[in-house]
Amino acid sequence: MTAALCGAGLASFAAMYCTQALLPALSAHHRIGPATAALTVSLTTGALALSIIPASVLSERYGRTRVMLISGVASSVIGLLLPFSPSLGVLVFGRAVQGVALAGIPAVAMALLAEEVDASSLGSAMGRYIAGTTIGGLAGRIVPSVVVQVGTWRVALLACSLITLAGTAVFAVLVPRSRFFTPKPASVRAALRNLAGHLRNPVLAKLFAVGFVLMGGFVTVYNYLGYRLAARPFGLAPSVVGLLFLLYLVGTGTSVVAGRLADRRGRPLVLGAALPIAVAGLLLTVPPSLAAIVAGVGVFTGGFFAAHTVASGWVGAVAQRDRAEASALYLFSYYLGGSVAGAFGGVLYGVGGWSATVCFVVVLLMAGAALVALLVRDNGFRIGRRVVAGVASVK
């Protein structure tokens, strides 16, 4: 199951961020600013966010693996067509459509794990799945950045689309038959009732907000970091900037470690530590030192993936029923944050440069830390131990 979901995670994240490393090239080709070029990322994540909940509802009726497979195939086909876009408008529209097609994978993967994996191992399994998504995110960024150095952005986009197709094929071959899935009628009224119930849960509501600020900060950093490194005093080539995405491997490791620590030591402790670590890493990127930037982005990336692993696993543990809808709400907030904050971060970068962008992301992450503190205060969690009040089954 985990290997199959790693393939699905690779496919979805390679497709989702295939234009992120190409933003400077798109700016140069179309003569547009960073904020406009970033629409090829923010509109994709925005369309995905809006499609998460409908995809989740469909998975309740037609099955988790079926929805994920259709999503992977559709996004692969769209991705293979995108390099032939005749204009920027067509490319942006195609990326939005691809976001809709992609929604079935992240919308269902978390619920599938929560159903098929024992609760005591859920954190570790979630960590391995998210590790797969980090590899997909790495491939979706570093492959285009290398290819664009020797070809055009169209060739680079095509290369990334082939990775999405390969990940989908891995999922199709390796995914086992679901053991615990029970089909339910696709009722809009029932889905809305379940969603409302999750939103009334104070623990889940705060975790949804944590997802928003996490992804908002992460997308903002990686959207505009390439512009900073391509400009003075660095002047790095796209292929060299692309090597910075190798720091995604830090996230691969911290995802697994954070999941295991959350199972053993408690989610509040791990999540509460991951956010300040991400802030510390981000602050290291402010001085005009390439070594400091590399170190800072590595620390930031590790902290982000650790936090996301714990927060997403926590949602699955708190939601004892209708987990697909709970996971969908978390991911809706998560990707909406990437779309909204990622776009706004481009405006700030254009006005105040990298320092303004860093300040914005620090505010987002500190808001997330405040939400975790409220979770501990309001629900009686003991850091590193089982819950002694509130949701008693959650660590």
N, C-alpha and C positions, 0 to 999 in steps of 0.2 A: 504493500500500500504506500509506504513512504517513498519508495523509489519511483513509483508511478506519479505521485504528487510532486516529486522533485522535477520530473519531466514537464508536468503541467505548469509548475511555477516558473521553470526556465522559459517555457513558451510565452507565458503571459507577460513576464517582466521584460523579456527581450523585445517583445512587440510594443509594450507600453512606453518604453524609454528609448526606442531606436533613433529618435531624432534629437535626443538631448545632447549627445556629443557633437551633433551636426549643426547646432544652433549658430555658432560663428560662421560656418560655411553658408548656411541659409541666409544669414544677414548680409554676407558679402554678395551672394548670387542675386538676391532679390532687392538689395539696397534698402534694408529695413533695420529697425532698431532691435535691441535684445528683447524688449517686452512683446513686440509683434512676432518675432521668430518663436518665442516661447509659447505662443498659442498652439503650436504643433504638439506641445506636451500638455499644457493646461486644459485645452479643450478635450483632449483624449481622456485625461483623468476625470474631468467634469462629466463627460458623457458616460464614462464608466460608473461614476458615483450614482448618477440618476438611474442607471440600468441595474444596479446591484440588487435592489429589492425585488423588481419584477423577475429577475433571473432566479432569485431565491425561491419565490413563490412557485415558479415553474418546476424547480427541482423537487419540491414537495409532492408534486403530482406525477412527474415523468421520470424521476430518479436523479440522484446526484451525478453519477458517472455519465449518464446520457447527456445531461445539460453541459457538463464540462467538455465532453468530446465534441459536441456540436459547436460550442464556443471556440475551441481550439482550431477546428477546421475552418470555420468562418473567418476568424481573425487572420489565419495563415493566408487564405485566398485574397483577402483585402490587402494584406501586407505585400503580396507579390504584385499587386496592381499599382500600389502607391508610387513606385519609382517612375511610372509613366505619366504622372500628373502633369498636365500642360501649363498649369499656373499655380501660384501660391494659394489662391482661393480653393482650388480643387484639392490640393494637398491637405490643407487645413480641414476641409469638409471630410475628406477621406479618413483622416486621423480621428475625427469625431465619430464617424461610423465604426471605425475599428474599435474605439473605446466601448461602444455599445456591444459589439460582438465579443469583446474580451470579458465582459462582466460575469459571464457564467463560471469562469474559473475561480477567481477569488471569492465570489459570492458563495460558492458551494464547498470549496476545499476545507475551510475551517469547520463547517457543520459535518462534513464527511468524516473528518478526524475525530470530532467529538462523539460521533455515533459509533465508530468502528474501533476506537482505541480506549483501553481501560483508563479511568480517571486518574489513577496513580501515575500513569505514564504519559498523560496528555501533554504536559509541559515539554517533555523531551521530544515527543513526536512533532509538536508544533515547531520546536526549534529546528528539527531536521527539515521540515517543510520550508520554513522561512530561509534556512540555509540554501535550499534549492532556488528560492526566489532571488537570493543575492547573487548566485551564479548566473541566473538569467539576466539580472540587472547589469552584472559585469559584462556579459557577452553583448548585451544590447547597446552598451556604450563603447567598449574598447574595440570591438570589431569595426563598427562604422568609423571610429576615429582613425584607425590604421588604414582602412580601405580608401577613405576620402583623401588621404595623403598621396595616393598613387592613381586615384581615379576621380570621379565626380561624386556629389552627394547622392545622385541617383543609384550609382553602382553600390555605394556604401549601404543605402537603404535596402537594396535587393539582397545583399549579403546577410543583413540582419533578419530579413524576412525568411530566409532559408533556415536560420537557427530556430525561429518560431515553428516552422514546419517540422523540423527534426524533433523538437521537444514534444509537440503534439503526437508525433508517431510513437515516441517512447511511452507516453501516457496510454495511448490506445493499446499498445502491446502488453504492458505490465499491470494495468489496473485490475485488481481482482473483483469478483462479484460481491456486491454489498451483502453483509450478513444480517444487519439489524434495521435496514431501511424498510419502512412501511408506507406505501403510497397514501396520500390524502387528497381529497378533492381540492382543486385550485380555486379557492373561494377568496375573492377580493375582500369581502366583508370580514372573513375570519383572519386574513392576513393583516388587515388594518387593526383589528382588535388585538392581535398578538403584538404588533408593533407598538401600539399604545401602551400595552401592559409592560413591555420592556422599557419604554421611555419613562414610565412612572417608577421604575426601580431606581432608587438614588445611586446605587453602586454602578449599575450599567450606564446610567446617564453620564456620570463623571468619566467612566472609561471611554465612552463615545467621544467626549470632549478631548480627552487625552489623545485619542487617535487623530483628531482634527489637527491639533497643534504639532504632533509628531511629524505627520506627513507634510504639513505645511512648511515646517522648517527644513525638512530633508530635501524636498523638491526645490525649494528656493536656493539652498546652498549649491546643489549640483547643477541647477539651471545656469547660474551666473558665474560659477567658479572658472569655467573655461574662458569667459570673456576677460576675467582679471588676469589669468595666466598668459593669454595671448597678447595683452597690452603691455606697455612699459611698466616696470623695468624688466619684466621677464621675457616677453616676446617669444613664447614657446610655440613650436609648430603643433598642429592638431594631433599628430601621432604621439608626440611627447606628452601633451595634455591628456590624451587618452590613457596613458600609462597610469595616471593618477587614479583611474577607476579600478585599478588592481587593489586599491584599498578596500574595495567591496569584500575581499577575502577576509578582512578583519571582521566584518559583519557576519560572514559565514561561521566563523569560530565563536563569536560572542552570542549568536543566536542559540547554538547548541548548549553552550555553557550556561547562559541565562535561563534556559528552559529547565535544565537539571537543577540549578540552584533554586529556582522558584518552587520546584517540586519538593526540595529538601528543606529550604530555609524560609520559604514564604514569599509570596508575590509582592507584598508591600515593600519589603526590604530591598529586593532586587530592582524593582521599578523605581523606588525612591532614590537608589544610588545611580541608576543608569542615566537619569536626566541631568543631574549636575555634572556627571562625567562628560556628557555630550556638550554641555555649555563650556566646560573648561577647554575641550578640544577646539571648539569654534573660536574662542578668544585667541588661541594660538595662531589662527590664520590672519590676524589683523596686521602684525608687523610685515614689512616687505622683505621677508626672508623665505626663500623657497623651501629650505629645510623645515622651518617652523610651520609652513603651510601644509607640507606633506604629513608631518607628525600630527598637526591639529586636525586635519581632515580624517586621518586614520582613527584618532580617538573619538571624534564626533560620530563617525560611521559606526564604530563599535558600540558606542552608547546608544545610538538610535536603534540599531537592530536588537540590542538587548531589551530596550524598553518596549519595542513593538512586539517582540516575542512574548513578553510577560503580559502586556495589556491584552493582546488578542487571545491568549490562552486563558486569562482571567475571565474574559467575557464568556467563553465556552463553559467554564466551570460554574459561574454564577447562574447562567440560564439553564435551569434543570429541565425545561421543556421549550419547544419551539426554538431550538437552537439556530436553525437556519435563519430565522428572522432576526435573532439577536446578533449573529455574525454579520448579517447583511447591514444592520444599522451601524455596527462598528465600522465596517468597510465603507459604507456611505459617508460617514463622517470623516474617515481617514482619507479617502480620495477626494472628497470635496475640499478638505484642507489643502491638499496638494494643488488642486486647481485654483482655488481662490488666493491662497497665500503665495503660490508660485507666480501667479500673474501680478499680484501687488508688489512682490519682491522685485520684479523687473522695473516697475515704475520707480521704486526706491533706488535701485542700482543706477538708473539713468539720472536721478537727481543728486544722490549723495555718494555714489560709488560703493565699493565693497564695505566700507565702515558702516554705512547706513543699512546695508543688507544684513550685516552681522548683528547690529543692534535689534533689528526687527526679529530675527530668528531667536536671539537670546530672550526677548520678551515672550515669544511663543513658548519656548521650552520652560521658562520659569513659571508661566501660567500652568503648564502641565505638572510641574513639581508641586505647585499650590493645590492642584486638584487631588494629587496623591495624598498630600497632607490632610485634606478634608476627608478623604476616604478613611484614613486611619482615625481621625478624630470622631467622625460621625458614626462609624460602624464598629468601633471598639476593637480594631485589629491590634494584635500585638506583633510588633515587627519581628519577623523570623519565626513566628509560631502560628498555631492554628487560630482561627477566629474565636474570640471569646464572647462576642456579641455580634448582632447583625446577621450576616449570612454565614451560618455556622459551618457549612460544608466547604468553605473556600479557604485556601491558604494564602 
